[in-house]
């Protein structure tokens, strides 16, 4: 999905033949209720280089997939 700020909206509108300023694009976006969807910064959630103890695998689960091709298509 493409996100449009006032600069991108101005460029898109001038590509369609509408010559407007950036402030006019911002005003029109505000009147139409169009808001920018900001991208979140990537946040690392797993730290593998820690000094804490690593617990043993009590469940002993083996995640072997019988049909590897089917698994790839589903995920």
N, C-alpha and C positions, 0 to 999 in steps of 0.2 A: 504494500500500500504506500502510495506517495504522500508525504506530508508537505503541506504548503504553509510557509510563513508569508509575510507581506512581500518579501523580495521575490520568492518563487512565484507567488500569485501574480505580481507585476510582470514578471518575465513570461508567464503562461498567457496572460491577457494580451501582452504586446505581440506574442506569437500568433494570437488569433486576430490581431488587427486592432485591438482596443488600446489606445495609447493613454495610460493613466500613470500617475505618480505613485510612489511607494506609500505615501501617507494616505492617498485616496484609496489605494488597495486595502490598507489597514482599516480605514473607515468603512468601506463596503463589506469587508469580512466581518467586522463588528456588527454591522446592521443585519447581515444575513445569519449571524450566529455561528459562523465558521471559526473553529478554534484549532490551534496547532496541537498536534499530538507529539509531545516531547519524548525522545528516546531516553530510556534509563541507561545510566552508565553501568557497564558490566561489573558485577560484584562477585568475587571469588568466594565460594561457600565452603570449600573443602581445603584443609591444610594437611598435606601428607607429611610435611617435615616438622613434626612436633615431638616433644620429649615425653608425652604421656604414654602409658602402657597400652599395648594393643591386645585386645581380648581374643581368646581362642574362639574358633568356630564351633559353638556348642550344637548347632542344629545339623551340621555336616551336610548341608544341602548342596547338590550338584546341579548346576544349571546347564545341562546338556540339551541341545535342541535336536530333535530327530530330523526335521526337514528344515535345513538352513535357508533355502530359497524362500519358503513360505514365511519364515520369520522376518526376513528382510522386506518382503512386500507388505507385511502388516504394520511394521513399525515406522 
